[in-house]
Amino acid sequence: MDLKTVSDADFATTKQALKIDFDDDKDLIESLVIACRLSIVGRVGNDLAFYDTQQEIFNMAVNIMVYDRYYYRGSVSDDEIFRVEDSLNMYILDLKSAFLVYEDGLTDSEESDTNDNA
């Protein structure tokens, strides 16, 4: 998975999630997709092969985060507002727990290989 490349299909899916049908903000949207992908990977774990096994959840989390950043990018207020989407947190937690299982599977596999070679 290349986190810093937004394919035409990814862009189309993100536009659909944003409920827009124009390309005026293509550069902005692609930048947001990349930033959100990097943010989620930073929160969950850096083994990119893992995200190939969890594409649907990862893409949903990215699109929720992009939606939030796209529509609320101009919100400025005297009050500090912490907008945390429950659905985004749910997907992040799902990814974190799946990542732990994924890592544990890799560790078990590595231990098995070490034991087989002994």
Sequence and secondary structure as in RCSB ss.txt:
>XXXX:A:sequence
MDLKTVSDADFATTKQALKIDFDDDKDLIESLVIACRLSIVGRVGNDLAFYDTQQEIFNMAVNIMVYDRYYYRGS
VSDDEIFRVEDSLNMYILDLKSAFLVYEDGLTDSEESDTNDNA
>XXXX:A:secstr
  TT   HHHHHHHHHHHT    TTHHHHHHHHHHHHHHHHHHH S HHHHHHTHHHHHHHHHHHHHHHHHTTT 
  SS      HHHHHHHHHHHHHHHHHHHHHHHHHHHHHHHH 
